Amino acid sequence: MENNPFKHIDQPLKDVPAELKSKVMKDIATAKLLMDLAGLFSLNVGSVIERTIKERKNKRT
């Protein structure tokens, strides 16, 4: 029979090596930076559509 992974939820957390923790934190920071940069160079489609509709309504009146 397989181990039940839910039995390990109540167990106290183990310490991780400092090198591994720093590597994971750097990877997370890099991923966040890439997401922020992608946000700068991508369009917010909902905002563009909303602005276009408002401009069209203003031109008609």
Contact map, one row per residue, 1 for C-alpha under 8 A:
1110000000000000000000000000000000000000000000000000000000000
1111000000000000000000000000000000000000000000000000000000000
1111100000000000000000000000000000000000000000000000000000000
0111111100000000000000000000000000000000000000000000000000000
0011111110000000000000000000000000000000000000000000000000000
0001111110000000000000000000000000000000000000000000000000000
0001111111100000000000000000000000000000000000000000000000000
0001111111100000000000000000000000000000000000000000000000000
0000111111100000000000000000000000000000000000000000000000000
0000001111110000000000000000000000000000000000000000000000000
0000001111111000000000000000000000000000000000000000000000000
0000000001111100000000000000000000000000000000000000000000000
0000000000111110000000000000000000000000000000000000000000000
0000000000011111000000000000000000000000000000000000000000000
0000000000001111100000000000000000000000000000000000000000000
0000000000000111110110000000000000000000000000000000000000000
0000000000000011111110000000000000000000000000000000000000000
0000000000000001111111000000000000000000000000000000000000000
0000000000000000111111100000000000000000000000000000000000000
0000000000000001111111110000000000000000000000000000000000000
0000000000000001111111111000000000000000000000000000000000000
0000000000000000011111111100000000000000000000000000000000000
0000000000000000001111111110000000000000000000000000000000000
0000000000000000000111111111000000000000000000000000000000000
0000000000000000000011111111100000000000000000000000000000000
0000000000000000000001111111110000000000000000000000000000000
0000000000000000000000111111111000000000000000000000000000000
0000000000000000000000011111111100000000000000000000000000000
0000000000000000000000001111111110000000000000000000000000000
0000000000000000000000000111111111000000000000000000000000000
0000000000000000000000000011111111100000000000000000000000000
0000000000000000000000000001111111110000000000000000000000000
0000000000000000000000000000111111111000000000000000000000000
0000000000000000000000000000011111111100000000000000000000000
0000000000000000000000000000001111111110000000000000000000000
0000000000000000000000000000000111111111000000000000000000000
0000000000000000000000000000000011111111100000000000000000000
0000000000000000000000000000000001111111110000000000000000000
0000000000000000000000000000000000111111111000000000000000000
0000000000000000000000000000000000011111110000000000000000000
0000000000000000000000000000000000001111111000000000000000000
0000000000000000000000000000000000000111111100000000000000000
0000000000000000000000000000000000000010111110010000000000000
0000000000000000000000000000000000000000011111110000000000000
0000000000000000000000000000000000000000001111111000000000000
0000000000000000000000000000000000000000000111111100000000000
0000000000000000000000000000000000000000000111111110000000000
0000000000000000000000000000000000000000001111111111000000000
0000000000000000000000000000000000000000000011111111100000000
0000000000000000000000000000000000000000000001111111110000000
0000000000000000000000000000000000000000000000111111111000000
0000000000000000000000000000000000000000000000011111111100000
0000000000000000000000000000000000000000000000001111111110000
0000000000000000000000000000000000000000000000000111111111000
0000000000000000000000000000000000000000000000000011111111100
0000000000000000000000000000000000000000000000000001111111110
0000000000000000000000000000000000000000000000000000111111111
0000000000000000000000000000000000000000000000000000011111111
0000000000000000000000000000000000000000000000000000001111111
0000000000000000000000000000000000000000000000000000000111111
0000000000000000000000000000000000000000000000000000000011111
